[in-house]
Amino acid sequence: MSQIPLGLLQQFVRVARVGNLSRAAAQAHLTVSALSHQIRQLEDRLGRRLFERGPRGVTLTTEGCDLFEAVGRHFEGIEHALSRYRERRHDSLTLSASSGIMSSWLMPRLPRLVAAHPELEFNLHTSSALVDFEREPVDAGLRYGRGQWEGLRSERLFGEWLAPVATPELAARMAGTDPHDLAAWPLLGDPGNRWQDWFARFGGTPPKRYVAHFDSTDALRHAALEGLGVALGRMVTSRSLIDAGRLVVLGERYLPVHEAYWLVYPPRSQEHQGLQVFRQWLLAEADDYCRQMPRLREEEPATP
């Protein structure tokens, strides 16, 4: 067998790490087709099938796992050794965030930052997956959680509250049904099963069945927008849809949650001048937002 080009092994390791050709191709600045071709080249040279292709991504075969175990740690060591020599442009900032907070909260405000700092170049990555700052060229991220991510600095921006939301058309069809008697409404199951918390706090009997269950908040939001049922929506990421009249809040009850929105970044980004500018602007925007939405200042939900 002829010598295997290191470039093919590098692409193999990249795909194995993320389990997704599209994400790996984006990291490598290649098309999915080009990356797939390189993986097939490697498989042909080795005479082994390394990945199983599926509708949700790729998974390593047994032989693929053996190869990743053998070579993956060596590439990780090389990347770690070279990371200190990579030139970081201080006039360019790469930020990662989920599509919800990116589109509904950050985007409407970003023109003000761009106008105030035209010298900065912003690279925005939208992903629901947590960024691996050790391996990906990302300077900072916006995350939803409890602020505890090992090895990262976290700064709280604002909290979150949940409330039942539906399309105006669905609310009109259910006219006459008490919005506080939510068990009588068509409910959409959410990823964290927060309806259980809702009924525990406000009383009532949960429905025997939900219209459908969803494993992501993005899918849940789209289902609510299609009128499929009532979602327990996050008020921060749903606010633009409510203001636009595409969703309405049912009733006047809000459920506080322990999770909040955070600016996170690795220690290496602390001296990044672009991040310093973005951080100062972001914290000021978050503070202004909290003044407009006072309940978002709540650090922890009250005990029922």
ZAMARGU-4260 file (C-alpha; in steps of 0.2 Angstrom, whole numbers, plus 5000, padded with zeros to 4 digits):
<rodrens>
0) 5000/5000/5000 | 5007/5017/4995 | 5010/5030/5008 | 4994/5039/5014 | 4994/5058/5011
5) 4992/5066/5028 | 4979/5078/5021 | 4967/5063/5019 | 4970/5058/5037 | 4967/5075/5043
10) 4950/5076/5034 | 4946/5059/5041 | 4949/5065/5059 | 4939/5081/5056 | 4924/5071/5050
15) 4926/5059/5064 | 4926/5072/5077 | 4910/5081/5072 | 4900/5066/5064 | 4893/5078/5050
20) 4900/5081/5033 | 4892/5098/5031 | 4900/5105/5047 | 4917/5096/5043 | 4917/5104/5026
25) 4913/5121/5033 | 4928/5119/5045 | 4939/5114/5031 | 4933/5127/5019 | 4928/5114/5006
30) 4912/5109/4998 | 4903/5093/5005 | 4906/5085/4988 | 4925/5088/4989 | 4926/5082/5006
35) 4916/5066/5003 | 4928/5063/4988 | 4943/5064/4999 | 4935/5052/5012 | 4931/5040/4998
40) 4949/5041/4992 | 4956/5036/5009 | 4943/5022/5010 | 4949/5016/4993 | 4968/5017/4998
45) 4965/5007/5014 | 4952/4995/5007 | 4941/4998/5022 | 4924/5007/5025 | 4927/5020/5038
50) 4910/5028/5039 | 4892/5023/5039 | 4881/5037/5030 | 4864/5040/5038 | 4851/5054/5036
55) 4857/5063/5052 | 4876/5062/5048 | 4890/5049/5048 | 4895/5037/5061 | 4912/5027/5062
60) 4912/5009/5057 | 4922/4997/5069 | 4938/4999/5058 | 4935/5018/5057 | 4935/5019/5076
65) 4951/5009/5076 | 4959/5021/5064 | 4953/5037/5074 | 4959/5029/5090 | 4976/5027/5082
70) 4978/5044/5073 | 4966/5056/5081 | 4976/5060/5097 | 4992/5063/5086 | 4983/5077/5076
75) 4976/5084/5092 | 4994/5085/5099 | 5000/5094/5083 | 4985/5106/5083 | 4988/5110/5101
80) 5007/5113/5098 | 5003/5125/5084 | 4989/5134/5092 | 5001/5146/5100 | 5008/5151/5084
85) 4992/5155/5074 | 4990/5173/5070 | 4974/5180/5078 | 4967/5195/5068 | 4961/5208/5081
90) 4950/5217/5068 | 4941/5201/5065 | 4929/5192/5077 | 4922/5175/5074 | 4906/5172/5085
95) 4895/5156/5087 | 4877/5156/5092 | 4861/5146/5090 | 4849/5152/5076 | 4836/5157/5089
100) 4847/5170/5099 | 4856/5175/5083 | 4841/5179/5072 | 4829/5185/5085 | 4840/5195/5097
105) 4857/5198/5090 | 4854/5202/5072 | 4842/5216/5075 | 4855/5225/5086 | 4870/5221/5076
110) 4869/5236/5063 | 4872/5248/5078 | 4888/5239/5082 | 4894/5238/5063 | 4890/5257/5062
115) 4900/5261/5077 | 4915/5250/5073 | 4916/5248/5054 | 4934/5243/5056 | 4929/5226/5063
120) 4925/5211/5053 | 4912/5199/5060 | 4910/5181/5056 | 4894/5173/5062 | 4892/5154/5064
125) 4875/5148/5067 | 4874/5131/5076 | 4865/5122/5090 | 4880/5112/5094 | 4893/5118/5107
130) 4909/5125/5100 | 4925/5116/5104 | 4936/5131/5106 | 4952/5121/5106 | 4949/5114/5089
135) 4938/5127/5080 | 4944/5145/5075 | 4930/5153/5085 | 4933/5168/5097 | 4917/5168/5107
140) 4900/5161/5108 | 4882/5165/5115 | 4875/5150/5125 | 4860/5146/5134 | 4862/5137/5150
145) 4868/5139/5168 | 4885/5146/5165 | 4895/5132/5169 | 4907/5127/5155 | 4923/5120/5160
150) 4938/5130/5154 | 4928/5144/5148 | 4924/5162/5155 | 4906/5165/5156 | 4897/5182/5158
155) 4878/5182/5161 | 4868/5193/5149 | 4850/5190/5154 | 4838/5177/5160 | 4823/5168/5152
160) 4805/5165/5155 | 4793/5153/5147 | 4775/5155/5141 | 4763/5146/5130 | 4762/5153/5113
165) 4752/5149/5097 | 4747/5157/5081 | 4733/5170/5081 | 4723/5158/5070 | 4724/5144/5082
170) 4719/5155/5096 | 4704/5161/5086 | 4699/5143/5083 | 4700/5139/5102 | 4690/5155/5106
175) 4680/5151/5122 | 4693/5139/5129 | 4701/5146/5145 | 4719/5149/5141 | 4723/5144/5159
180) 4716/5127/5156 | 4730/5122/5144 | 4726/5104/5145 | 4711/5107/5134 | 4723/5115/5121
185) 4733/5105/5108 | 4750/5105/5116 | 4767/5102/5108 | 4780/5092/5118 | 4796/5102/5121
190) 4814/5095/5122 | 4816/5098/5141 | 4798/5092/5146 | 4795/5109/5153 | 4776/5107/5153
195) 4779/5096/5168 | 4787/5111/5177 | 4773/5122/5170 | 4758/5112/5178 | 4768/5109/5194
200) 4769/5128/5196 | 4752/5134/5190 | 4742/5118/5193 | 4730/5109/5182 | 4732/5092/5174
205) 4744/5088/5160 | 4736/5081/5144 | 4736/5062/5142 | 4745/5065/5125 | 4754/5079/5116
210) 4751/5083/5097 | 4769/5079/5094 | 4786/5079/5103 | 4801/5089/5096 | 4820/5086/5100
215) 4825/5104/5096 | 4818/5122/5101 | 4820/5127/5082 | 4809/5113/5077 | 4796/5117/5091
220) 4796/5135/5086 | 4793/5131/5067 | 4779/5119/5072 | 4770/5132/5083 | 4772/5145/5068
225) 4763/5132/5057 | 4748/5131/5069 | 4751/5113/5074 | 4749/5117/5092 | 4754/5127/5108
230) 4772/5128/5112 | 4780/5133/5128 | 4791/5146/5120 | 4806/5156/5127 | 4801/5174/5128
235) 4818/5181/5123 | 4819/5171/5106 | 4800/5172/5103 | 4799/5191/5106 | 4801/5196/5088
240) 4788/5184/5082 | 4776/5190/5096 | 4779/5208/5091 | 4776/5204/5073 | 4760/5196/5077
245) 4765/5179/5071 | 4763/5172/5088 | 4752/5177/5103 | 4755/5173/5122 | 4741/5163/5130
250) 4736/5170/5147 | 4747/5180/5158 | 4757/5167/5167 | 4776/5166/5164 | 4788/5152/5170
255) 4805/5157/5176 | 4819/5145/5172 | 4836/5143/5179 | 4845/5144/5162 | 4850/5161/5155
260) 4860/5168/5140 | 4879/5170/5142 | 4894/5177/5133 | 4907/5163/5133 | 4925/5163/5127
265) 4941/5154/5130 | 4955/5162/5140 | 4965/5164/5124 | 4952/5176/5118 | 4953/5188/5133
270) 4965/5199/5125 | 4957/5199/5108 | 4954/5218/5104 | 4939/5214/5093 | 4931/5203/5107
275) 4934/5217/5120 | 4924/5229/5109 | 4910/5217/5106 | 4910/5212/5124 | 4908/5230/5130
280) 4894/5233/5117 | 4885/5217/5121 | 4884/5220/5139 | 4877/5237/5137 | 4864/5230/5125
285) 4860/5217/5137 | 4858/5229/5151 | 4847/5240/5140 | 4836/5225/5136 | 4834/5221/5154
290) 4828/5238/5158 | 4815/5236/5145 | 4810/5218/5151 | 4812/5219/5170 | 4808/5201/5173
295) 4824/5196/5164 | 4835/5202/5178 | 4829/5188/5189 | 4844/5177/5193 | 4834/5162/5198
300) 4816/5157/5197 | 4806/5158/5212 | 4801/5143/5222 | 4783/5138/5218
</rodrens>
